[in-house]
């Protein structure tokens, strides 16, 4: 990795380095503890960590990822194709209680139980494997006010499934404590 951050003289007026230089490392949160945090130089010479937690608009726009309810695509949602579990697998295998909890916790979905119940009912007829199928199920299961509101009713359900499929919460639970423990507080001035 080299020098992750090269220390610069501190500006007395701002208490910040006059110039910041850094080396970037591209890594997934799931493996960051095995690479970044095992590097002794990284552990002793870090003043800040920047983590990109979003997904790209290219991924959202590509129906093959199955991340958008606006275009028909496979109900995949994996950001890493090496992962085995797809969103369609969760919808096929998880119980109504598990889906309800998923939608409540990761999607903050106010009608999580109704949506989960509708998914269970639909999957007994046929597997749910397309993004537009899931979006239609969600839209028909929520209240009319939400079904025709400004925000598509499937937004929070898709978010929850994406978080679960990609293990985003688990990755952050591993990454954040290690990142916080690695940051040097030598330039931090408290009032």
C-alpha angles and dihedrals in degrees: 000000000000117000106348090195128009112213116237132192113281119245107231093213097054101021086227130112113275089228130014122209126176146165117233126222122198113211141139118254090236092063100029093099090057094052116021100031094045092058108097092208090054093050094054104036108047124117097166142008122207117198124188104216098174135089124240125258087234090062092048092048095048109086090203090074091056092219098126130067090199095075130040113251142135114294093246112122095175111142089192113048090206089072113097105209118080128191090252088058092056092048090050098045110029123091124241089256093051093048092047091052092046093052093045097047104035099026102031084222109178093203097041096136093051091048093048091048091051091049092051091049093048096046091057087063098042139340116273104232107145130072094229091051092056092044091053092048091051093045092051093046100053129075117283090245091059095038091062099031128118093264117061108249092229093060096093094040091053090048092052093048092048091051092050096044093050097039090234096156093048091048092053091047088058098037103046100056090047092047093048090048091051099053117102113224096199093115096042115112118188121201 
